[in-house]
């Protein structure tokens, strides 16, 4: 069957593609669980509390060597200044491929408020990261236990240094973020080898442009608020892009708040495949992610479940994600606004 052959060919090629094109910390829905700092360095220290967040993500539970991701982030202001620092550690496992990384961030926040009530803030952030990637080829065996002549049969590894830069703007209930990730070109993540006749194209442009927009709506004196937002991503090297359409609802209580939401991701690029009748079809990445979370005093908990809604999927198990958070060193709320990421 042509469709089956197409899938098999894709899966056989996938390990090589992962080693060439992995580009640092993956962008999932974890930023929606009170953690915009994961994707926008300018959000370090923007809140009135220092924040620590621990996230675990598992895809296709029950499937051996399924992708998994763990992140730990912390960020906050430097004393009473307008400057802030942050750090991110992550571990990303994807079959035979894995990557670990660490980022350090500096951010600065410029206040244009007329008084201590209005929120009018422009922020800049710069992150520097070191990433190590590995591809375990020791299990790539063929008939009789021999390695494919094009495969070294070793654990390949490479390291990369890169930087992200971005800015954020908050005006009362409105916010906007723009970030350029992977500003530097790196040979370390690419294969450009002609050993044994194998030639792989050099791929050194991992730049990713991100834009986020959102606004929080609420009636005066109400305990309810509503936050629609979007995220747009464009990868310069591969010209791939996608959009997240998000909506969250908050309910305030004396102990903190509860929030629920939903996110829909849609790519603008498709993959063609042939059907059994010889016709050509195409599908684009799309998945829906419900979100639920709670802030209790200085603690935060959130859960998301992403379900891919494509015709062809490797597994129907979905993507489970848990986030645990702790806020510390909190200052008095300064601004009269519906701005969960700041107040």
Secondary structure as UniProt FT lines:
FT   HELIX           2..21
FT   HELIX           30..32
FT   TURN            33..34
FT   HELIX           36..38
FT   HELIX           41..43
FT   TURN            44..45
FT   STRAND          50..59
FT   TURN            61..62
FT   TURN            64..65
FT   STRAND          68..77
FT   TURN            79..80
FT   STRAND          83..94
FT   TURN            95..96
FT   STRAND          97..111
FT   STRAND          120..136
FT   TURN            138..139
FT   HELIX           143..145
FT   TURN            149..150
FT   STRAND          155..171
FT   TURN            172..173
FT   STRAND          174..181
FT   TURN            188..189
FT   HELIX           195..197
FT   STRAND          208..217
FT   TURN            220..221
FT   STRAND          224..235
FT   TURN            236..239
FT   STRAND          240..253
FT   TURN            254..255
FT   STRAND          256..274
FT   TURN            276..277
FT   STRAND          280..296
FT   TURN            297..298
FT   STRAND          299..308
FT   STRAND          319..328
FT   TURN            340..342
//
